[in-house]
Amino acid sequence: MLAEFLKSIPILLFFVLFAFTFWLIRADKNKKRKLSNLPKITVIVPCYNDSKYIENTIKSIVTSYDDIDLIVINDKSTDNSRDVILNMQKQYSFKFIDNEKNLWKVRSLNYASDFAKSNFIFFVDSDTIVNKEAFLSVLERFEENNVAAVSCPNKIITRWLLALMQQIEYNLIALLRYPANVTSCLSLWWSFLWVKKEAFFSVWKFSESAITEDQDLALKLNEKWYEVKQTHKYVYTNCPNTLKALFKQKLRWMTWGIQWVLSHLRIVINHPIYITYIFIYLLIIVFMFMWNLSDSKDYLSLYNFFKYLPEQSWILDILNEIVKKHWEFLFTNIWFRILYLFYAIPLVYPIFKDRRNILIFLLIFPYTLLYVPMMSLIWILALMQYIFKVRKFKIGDRLW
């Protein structure tokens, strides 16, 4: 009875978590917002070796909004990005900053922001496709009191299996960030974000000492009592297409996650939504640990059964013995683990809405059984990297 109780508690907590999340999302989504006017905006696009994408990015920007002050930066690319940008400049009038040496993204953005002619600065990655709805959804939020920065969640353009796994992860990130709109988000999406110029300058722009500068910006704004929001409209972006590239990206993000919590601990623990989520997740982890601990005797019994199995045993005889002696233990464990697969269904549903193929829901299996354990391993490696490397850096040092 104790084992069944321990197994049911985490499942119940998952349902409570999702119900709480969707209730807050619905409240935020149903809130009426109206844009009184369309202001002039500045859009800054940094480019480093993105010649494959930069043309489509610029086109999507200039065709999505009329009154734009566009600034495109070539950060000493080694491919033909410079030529592509110069060719685009002939078609569309914009300011072109051609760095004499590679300054990296943060320094390039901070430098370019000095040339912004508008109080509304958008930072757009060079592999991102934007749209009119994204611009308008962001600008609608700036009329809310004290809002200083807004970003849009991402949809991945590419559609292979690894990209779909990352899209499910992005859906999870968006799902967990939406409820924070009730107060203020503690993070921003990197590919398309807007910030008020005066607020941006008041926190000394992007931090060069942060591993992920956009997330650090969100926290600095919160510390100054500004509000940060996330819209319900998407922009389209690319993602790592190899396991090696994915590993490097996730290790960087997760190392930042540790740095983020420790550097701004006061902001995190004072945020009611985040604390609620952290508390529920900790309860889930504790009960799952107790669940596995309560099953330890059954695992040992099953191990001994196979250890002392005669070499000449037939497969049917083995299965028959397992069913006789361990059927209840195996059945309950398989059933409860199948239930845990279903937590990924709300994360896969947005992909199903786009593609209208019921087979998309089969993605819950590789995501929960392979992708999530892989991300857990990277979390451990990120903690080790933070302990032995990142925490030794001083403010002002470059962490890339």
C-alpha positions in Angstrom: 0.0 0.0 0.0 2.8 2.4 0.8 4.5 1.9 -2.6 1.2 2.5 -4.4 0.6 5.7 -2.4 4.2 6.9 -3.1 3.7 6.3 -6.8 0.3 8.1 -7.0 1.5 11.3 -5.2 4.0 12.5 -7.9 1.4 11.8 -10.6 -1.2 13.8 -8.7 1.4 16.6 -8.3 2.0 16.6 -12.0 -1.7 17.1 -12.7 -1.9 19.9 -10.0 1.1 21.6 -11.6 -0.3 21.5 -15.1 -3.8 22.6 -14.0 -2.3 25.5 -12.1 -0.2 26.4 -15.2 -3.0 26.3 -17.7 -5.2 28.4 -15.3 -2.6 31.2 -15.2 -2.0 31.0 -18.9 -5.7 31.3 -19.7 -6.0 34.3 -17.3 -3.1 36.1 -19.1 -4.2 35.2 -22.6 -7.7 36.4 -22.0 -6.6 39.8 -20.7 -7.7 42.5 -23.3 -4.8 44.6 -24.6 -5.1 47.2 -27.3 -2.2 49.1 -29.0 -3.0 52.8 -29.2 -0.4 53.6 -31.8 2.4 52.0 -33.8 5.7 53.7 -32.6 9.0 53.9 -34.4 11.2 50.9 -33.4 14.9 50.1 -33.7 15.8 46.5 -34.7 19.4 45.4 -34.1 20.6 42.2 -35.8 24.1 40.8 -35.1 25.5 38.4 -37.6 28.5 36.1 -37.4 28.9 33.4 -40.1 25.1 33.2 -40.8 25.1 33.9 -44.5 22.6 31.1 -45.0 20.0 32.8 -42.8 20.7 36.6 -42.7 18.9 37.4 -46.0 15.6 35.8 -44.9 15.9 37.4 -41.5 16.3 40.9 -42.9 13.4 40.4 -45.3 11.1 39.1 -42.6 11.9 42.2 -40.5 11.4 44.9 -43.1 8.2 43.3 -44.4 6.6 42.8 -41.0 6.7 46.4 -39.7 6.8 49.8 -41.5 8.5 52.4 -39.2 11.8 50.6 -38.6 15.3 51.9 -37.8 17.2 48.8 -38.8 20.8 48.2 -37.7 22.7 45.1 -39.0 26.1 44.1 -37.6 28.7 42.0 -39.3 30.9 40.7 -36.5 34.0 40.0 -38.7 32.4 36.9 -40.2 34.7 34.5 -42.0 32.0 33.4 -44.5 30.3 35.6 -47.1 27.9 37.2 -44.6 29.3 40.7 -45.3 28.6 40.4 -49.0 25.0 39.2 -48.4 24.4 42.1 -46.0 25.8 44.7 -48.4 23.6 43.3 -51.2 20.6 43.5 -48.9 21.5 47.1 -48.0 21.0 48.0 -51.7 17.4 46.8 -51.6 16.5 48.1 -48.1 17.9 51.1 -46.4 19.5 50.3 -43.1 22.6 51.1 -41.0 25.4 48.6 -41.5 28.1 48.2 -38.8 31.1 46.3 -40.1 33.3 45.3 -37.1 37.0 45.5 -37.9 37.6 42.7 -35.5 35.4 40.0 -33.9 33.8 41.7 -30.8 31.4 38.8 -30.0 27.6 39.2 -29.7 27.3 41.2 -26.4 29.8 43.9 -27.2 28.4 44.3 -30.7 24.9 44.7 -29.4 25.9 47.1 -26.7 27.9 49.2 -29.2 25.0 49.2 -31.8 22.5 50.3 -29.1 24.1 53.7 -28.9 22.9 54.4 -32.5 19.3 53.5 -31.7 16.9 56.3 -32.8 13.9 54.9 -31.0 13.1 54.2 -27.3 11.9 50.7 -28.4 14.9 48.4 -29.2 14.4 44.9 -30.6 17.3 42.4 -30.7 16.8 39.7 -33.3 19.1 36.8 -34.0 20.4 36.5 -37.5 18.8 33.0 -38.0 15.3 34.1 -36.9 12.2 34.7 -39.0 9.9 37.3 -37.5 6.3 38.3 -38.4 3.9 41.1 -37.9 1.9 39.4 -35.2 5.1 38.9 -33.1 5.9 42.7 -33.3 2.4 43.7 -32.4 2.0 41.2 -29.5 5.2 42.7 -28.0 4.2 46.3 -28.5 0.8 45.7 -26.9 2.6 44.8 -23.7 4.6 47.9 -23.5 1.5 49.9 -22.6 1.2 47.9 -19.4 2.5 49.6 -16.3 6.3 49.3 -15.7 6.9 46.7 -18.5 10.5 47.1 -19.7 11.2 44.0 -21.8 9.1 41.4 -23.7 10.1 38.4 -25.8 8.4 35.8 -28.0 8.7 32.0 -27.7 10.4 30.1 -30.5 9.3 27.6 -33.1 12.0 25.6 -34.8 12.0 25.8 -38.6 13.7 22.4 -39.2 11.8 19.2 -38.7 14.1 16.2 -38.2 13.8 14.1 -35.0 16.5 16.0 -33.0 14.8 19.3 -33.9 11.4 18.0 -32.8 12.9 16.9 -29.4 14.2 20.5 -29.0 10.8 21.9 -30.0 9.1 19.9 -27.2 11.7 21.3 -24.8 11.0 24.8 -26.0 7.2 24.2 -25.5 8.0 23.2 -21.9 10.1 26.3 -21.4 7.2 28.5 -22.8 4.7 26.7 -20.7 6.6 27.3 -17.5 7.3 31.0 -18.3 3.7 32.0 -19.2 2.4 31.9 -15.6 5.1 34.3 -14.6 3.4 37.0 -16.6 1.1 37.4 -13.6 4.0 39.2 -11.9 7.2 39.3 -14.0 9.2 36.7 -15.9 12.8 36.0 -14.8 14.0 35.2 -18.2 13.8 36.2 -21.9 13.9 34.3 -25.2 17.2 35.0 -26.9 16.1 35.1 -30.6 13.5 38.0 -30.5 13.3 40.4 -27.5 12.3 44.0 -27.0 13.5 46.3 -24.3 12.9 50.0 -23.5 16.0 51.9 -24.3 16.0 53.9 -21.0 15.6 50.7 -19.0 18.3 49.0 -21.0 20.7 51.8 -20.3 19.8 52.0 -16.7 21.0 48.4 -16.1 24.2 49.1 -18.1 23.0 47.1 -21.1 24.0 43.4 -21.6 26.5 42.0 -19.1 29.7 40.7 -20.7 30.3 38.5 -17.6 27.1 36.5 -18.1 27.1 33.2 -19.9 23.7 34.0 -21.4 23.4 37.7 -21.6 19.7 37.9 -22.4 18.6 36.0 -19.3 20.9 38.1 -17.2 19.2 41.2 -18.6 15.8 39.9 -17.4 17.1 39.5 -13.9 18.8 42.9 -13.8 15.6 44.5 -14.9 13.7 42.6 -12.2 16.2 43.9 -9.6 15.4 47.4 -10.7 11.7 46.6 -10.2 10.9 46.6 -14.0 8.6 43.9 -15.3 9.5 41.4 -18.0 6.8 39.5 -20.0 6.4 36.8 -22.6 3.9 37.0 -25.4 1.7 34.2 -26.9 3.0 34.7 -30.5 5.9 32.8 -31.9 8.9 33.6 -34.1 10.7 31.0 -36.1 14.4 30.0 -35.6 16.9 27.3 -36.3 18.5 25.0 -33.8 21.6 22.7 -33.4 21.4 19.9 -36.0 24.0 17.5 -34.5 24.3 15.9 -31.1 27.7 17.6 -30.6 26.3 21.1 -31.3 23.2 20.4 -29.1 25.5 19.2 -26.2 27.6 22.3 -26.4 24.5 24.6 -26.4 22.7 22.8 -23.6 25.9 22.7 -21.4 26.2 26.5 -21.9 22.6 27.1 -21.0 22.5 24.8 -18.0 25.8 26.2 -16.6 24.1 29.6 -16.9 21.1 28.2 -15.0 23.3 27.5 -12.0 25.0 30.9 -12.3 21.6 32.6 -12.7 20.2 31.1 -9.6 23.2 31.8 -7.4 23.9 35.3 -8.7 20.3 36.5 -8.3 19.1 34.3 -5.5 17.1 37.0 -3.8 15.0 37.7 -6.9 14.3 34.0 -7.5 13.2 33.2 -3.9 11.0 36.3 -3.7 9.1 35.4 -6.9 5.8 33.6 -5.8 5.3 31.7 -9.1 8.9 30.4 -9.4 8.9 29.4 -5.7 5.6 27.5 -6.2 7.1 25.6 -9.1 10.3 24.8 -7.4 8.5 23.5 -4.3 6.2 21.2 -6.3 9.2 19.9 -8.3 11.1 19.2 -5.1 8.1 17.3 -3.8 7.9 15.2 -7.0 11.6 14.4 -6.7 11.4 13.4 -3.0 8.4 11.1 -3.6 9.9 9.5 -6.7 13.1 8.8 -4.6 10.9 7.3 -1.8 9.0 5.3 -4.5 12.2 3.7 -5.8 13.5 3.1 -2.3 10.3 1.3 -1.4 10.8 -1.0 -4.4 14.4 -1.8 -3.7 13.5 -5.2 -2.2 11.5 -6.2 -5.3 14.4 -5.1 -7.5 16.8 -7.2 -5.5 14.5 -10.2 -5.7 14.2 -9.9 -9.4 18.0 -9.5 -9.7 18.5 -12.7 -7.7 16.0 -14.6 -9.8 18.1 -13.9 -13.0 21.4 -14.4 -11.2 20.6 -18.0 -10.2 18.7 -18.9 -13.4 19.9 -22.2 -14.9 21.8 -21.7 -18.1 19.6 -24.1 -20.1 16.3 -22.3 -19.2 13.8 -21.8 -22.0 12.4 -18.3 -22.6 8.8 -19.4 -22.0 9.8 -21.0 -18.7 11.5 -17.8 -17.6 8.5 -15.7 -18.5 6.2 -18.1 -16.7 8.3 -17.9 -13.5 8.4 -14.1 -13.7 4.7 -13.8 -14.0 4.2 -16.2 -11.1 6.5 -14.4 -8.6 6.8 -10.8 -9.8 3.8 -10.0 -11.9 2.3 -7.5 -9.4 5.6 -5.6 -8.9 6.2 -5.4 -12.7 2.7 -4.5 -13.6 2.4 -1.6 -11.2 5.8 -0.3 -12.1 5.1 -0.5 -15.9 1.7 1.1 -15.4 2.9 4.0 -13.4 5.8 4.7 -15.7 3.4 4.7 -18.7 1.4 7.3 -16.8 4.5 9.5 -16.5 4.9 9.4 -20.3 1.7 11.4 -20.6 3.1 14.5 -19.0 4.7 15.2 -22.4 1.4 15.2 -24.3 0.7 18.9 -23.6 4.2 19.7 -24.9 3.7 17.7 -28.1 0.2 19.1 -28.8 1.5 22.4 -30.3 3.5 20.4 -32.9 0.4 18.3 -33.6 -1.6 21.6 -34.2 0.9 22.7 -36.8 1.2 19.3 -38.6 -2.2 17.6 -38.0 -0.6 14.2 -37.9 -1.8 12.0 -35.0 1.5 10.0 -35.2 3.3 13.1 -33.8 2.1 12.0 -30.3 4.5 9.1 -30.6 7.3 11.7 -29.9 6.5 11.4 -26.2 8.4 8.1 -26.1 11.8 9.3 -27.4 11.4 12.6 -25.5 10.7 11.1 -22.1 12.8 7.9 -22.5 15.9 9.3 -24.3 16.0 13.1 -24.5 15.0 13.9 -20.9 17.6 11.5 -19.4 20.2 12.9 -21.7 19.4 16.5 -20.5 19.6 15.2 -16.9 23.2 14.0 -17.6 24.1 17.4 -19.1 22.7 19.1 -15.9 25.2 17.1 -13.9 28.1 18.0 -16.2 27.0 21.7 -16.1 27.2 21.6 -12.3 30.7 20.2 -12.5 31.7 22.9 -15.1 30.3 25.6 -12.8 32.1 24.3 -9.7 35.5 23.8 -11.4 35.5 26.6 -14.1 32.8 29.2 -14.3 32.7 30.3 -10.6 36.5 31.1 -10.8 35.9 33.9 -13.4 35.8 37.5 -12.3 33.4 40.2 -13.4 34.4 41.4 -16.7 36.1 38.2 -17.8 34.8 36.6 -21.0 33.1 33.3 -20.4 32.9 32.1 -24.0 
